[in-house]
Amino acid sequence: MMVLASGVAPHDRADWWLENVLPLALLLTLAATSRYWRFSWHAYLAIMVMLAIHELGAHFTYAKVPYDAWLRALTDHSLNAWIGWQRNQFDRLVHLSYGLLFVLPIRELLQRQALLRGGWLALCAVSFVLATSALYELLEWIGGQYLGDDRAQAFLATQQDPWDAQKDMALALLGALFTLLIQWFGSRKLWGRKVVFVE
């Protein structure tokens, strides 16, 4: 439903299709394997939240999501002006969200299929997030080489930042590390009680 909703009068139809190749492949894979493999509800929730954030970017194009205008309409304040941002930061939010959210299903998959535990599980989950983030940046770069200038700018969303790919990968890495640290602290005994945020 989210993919269909984001496809109603998107800012750039061709970019919308490009942005939805991987989400559609993911959804088809989840549907095709649902008889044999089920994630926990935490993992499915993480996937759906990530897809919702992504679909917002696919609808407007990542560099043109009007989050600052929405905030100004609600609060009469500009987040970009307050923090001193010169560019639309929605692209960064998506990459951070990828690390924060997708590390959960990846960790679960590795735990159940590769039978990893402890530090090795965390290391492999974080490494997988970083590797897939790097792969996505490479696919963006390759795709951008074959698109026209305007279409490439909409798809890549670099906004003239030569370090955009590295920053995006770093945010995905930090997001994954943060989520796993929260999980780890949550599984420790705090004030004499074991608190489990995500199993």
matplotlib code that plots the C-alpha trace (Angstrom):
import matplotlib.pyplot as plt

x = [0.0, 2.8, 4.5, 1.2, 0.4, 3.8, 3.2, 0.2, 1.4, 5.0, 7.3, 9.3, 7.7, 11.0, 12.8, 10.0, 10.4, 14.2, 13.7, 11.2, 13.2, 14.8, 11.7, 9.5, 12.2, 12.2, 8.5, 8.2, 11.0, 9.2, 5.9, 7.5, 9.4, 6.6, 5.6, 9.1, 10.4, 8.8, 10.5, 9.5, 7.0, 9.9, 11.7, 8.6, 7.8, 11.4, 11.0, 7.7, 8.9, 12.0, 9.8, 7.5, 10.4, 11.8, 8.5, 8.2, 11.5, 10.5, 7.3, 9.0, 12.6, 15.0, 16.4, 13.0, 11.1, 9.6, 10.2, 11.4, 8.3, 6.1, 7.9, 7.6, 3.9, 3.5, 5.8, 6.8, 10.4, 12.9, 14.9, 17.5, 18.0, 18.1, 20.8, 22.5, 22.0, 22.4, 20.9, 17.9, 18.8, 16.1, 18.6, 20.7, 17.7, 16.9, 20.5, 20.5, 17.1, 18.4, 21.1, 18.8, 16.0, 17.3, 20.0, 17.1, 15.9, 19.5, 20.5, 17.5, 18.3, 21.9, 21.0, 18.5, 20.2, 23.9, 23.4, 25.7, 25.7, 27.2, 29.9, 30.1, 26.4, 26.7, 29.8, 28.3, 25.0, 26.8, 29.1, 26.1, 24.5, 27.7, 28.2, 24.7, 24.9, 28.1, 26.6, 23.6, 26.0, 27.8, 24.5, 23.5, 26.8, 26.5, 22.9, 23.8, 26.4, 23.7, 21.0, 20.7, 22.0, 18.7, 17.6, 21.0, 20.8, 17.2, 18.3, 21.7, 20.5, 24.1, 23.2, 26.7, 28.3, 31.4, 31.4, 27.7, 28.3, 30.7, 28.5, 25.5, 27.4, 28.7, 25.2, 24.0, 26.9, 26.2, 22.5, 23.2, 25.8, 23.3, 20.5, 22.7, 24.1, 20.5, 19.7, 22.8, 22.1, 18.5, 19.4, 21.6, 20.2, 19.3, 18.4, 18.1, 15.7, 16.3, 14.9, 14.5, 13.7, 14.0, 14.5]
y = [0.0, 2.4, 1.9, 2.5, 5.6, 7.1, 6.5, 8.8, 11.9, 11.7, 14.7, 12.7, 9.5, 8.1, 8.7, 7.1, 3.9, 3.9, 4.4, 1.5, -1.3, -2.5, -2.0, -3.9, -6.7, -6.8, -7.0, -9.7, -11.7, -11.4, -12.5, -15.4, -16.7, -16.1, -19.7, -20.8, -17.9, -15.5, -12.6, -11.4, -8.6, -6.3, -7.0, -6.6, -3.3, -2.1, -3.0, -1.3, 1.9, 2.0, 1.5, 4.3, 6.7, 5.6, 6.0, 9.5, 10.2, 8.3, 10.4, 13.8, 12.7, 12.6, 16.1, 17.7, 16.3, 19.4, 18.5, 22.0, 23.6, 21.2, 22.0, 25.8, 25.4, 23.5, 25.5, 28.6, 27.6, 26.2, 23.1, 23.8, 27.4, 26.4, 23.7, 25.7, 23.2, 24.4, 21.3, 19.1, 16.4, 13.9, 11.7, 11.5, 10.6, 7.6, 6.3, 6.6, 4.9, 2.1, 1.3, 1.9, -0.3, -2.9, -4.2, -5.8, -8.2, -8.7, -9.7, -12.0, -13.6, -14.2, -15.5, -18.1, -19.1, -18.7, -19.6, -16.8, -15.5, -12.7, -10.5, -12.4, -11.9, -8.1, -7.8, -9.7, -7.7, -4.4, -5.5, -6.6, -3.2, -1.4, -3.7, -3.3, 0.4, 0.5, -1.7, 0.7, 3.7, 1.8, 1.0, 4.7, 5.7, 3.3, 4.2, 7.9, 7.4, 6.3, 8.8, 12.4, 15.2, 16.1, 12.6, 11.6, 14.5, 13.5, 9.8, 10.4, 13.3, 14.3, 18.0, 19.0, 17.1, 15.2, 13.1, 12.2, 8.5, 8.3, 10.2, 8.1, 4.9, 6.3, 7.2, 3.7, 2.3, 4.6, 3.7, 0.0, 0.4, 2.5, 0.0, -2.9, -1.0, -0.2, -3.9, -4.9, -2.4, -3.5, -7.1, -6.3, -6.1, -2.5, -1.7, -5.4, -6.1, -7.5, -5.2, -6.6, -4.0, -6.3, -10.1]
z = [0.0, 0.8, -2.5, -4.3, -2.3, -3.0, -6.7, -6.8, -8.7, -7.6, -8.2, -10.8, -12.2, -13.6, -10.4, -8.5, -10.5, -10.0, -6.2, -6.0, -7.8, -4.5, -2.3, -4.7, -4.9, -1.1, -0.8, -3.4, -1.7, 1.7, 0.1, -1.7, 1.4, 3.9, 3.9, 4.9, 6.9, 9.3, 11.0, 14.4, 14.6, 15.7, 12.4, 10.3, 12.0, 11.4, 7.7, 7.3, 9.1, 6.8, 3.7, 4.8, 5.2, 1.9, 0.1, 1.3, -0.4, -3.5, -3.8, -3.6, -4.6, -1.7, -2.2, -2.3, 0.7, 2.3, 5.9, 6.7, 5.2, 7.2, 10.4, 9.7, 9.1, 12.4, 14.7, 12.7, 13.1, 10.5, 11.5, 8.8, 10.0, 13.6, 13.0, 10.2, 7.4, 3.9, 2.2, 2.4, 5.0, 4.2, 2.3, 5.4, 7.6, 5.2, 5.4, 9.2, 9.4, 7.2, 9.8, 12.8, 11.5, 9.0, 11.4, 13.3, 10.5, 9.4, 12.9, 13.2, 9.8, 10.8, 14.2, 12.9, 9.6, 10.3, 14.0, 15.1, 18.7, 20.8, 19.4, 16.1, 15.5, 16.2, 14.0, 11.1, 11.3, 11.3, 8.5, 6.5, 6.9, 5.9, 2.9, 1.6, 2.2, 0.1, -2.5, -2.8, -3.2, -6.0, -7.7, -7.4, -8.9, -11.8, -12.4, -12.3, -15.0, -17.4, -16.6, -17.9, -15.6, -14.1, -13.6, -12.1, -9.7, -8.6, -8.2, -6.5, -4.3, -3.6, -3.6, -4.7, -1.7, -3.0, 0.2, 0.0, -0.4, 2.5, 4.8, 3.8, 4.6, 7.9, 9.0, 8.2, 10.2, 13.2, 13.1, 13.2, 16.0, 18.0, 17.7, 18.7, 21.6, 22.8, 22.4, 24.4, 27.2, 27.2, 27.7, 30.7, 34.2, 35.0, 38.6, 39.4, 36.5, 33.1, 30.4, 26.9, 24.2, 21.2, 21.4]

ax = plt.figure().add_subplot(projection="3d")
ax.plot(x, y, z, "-o")
ax.set_aspect("equal")
plt.show()
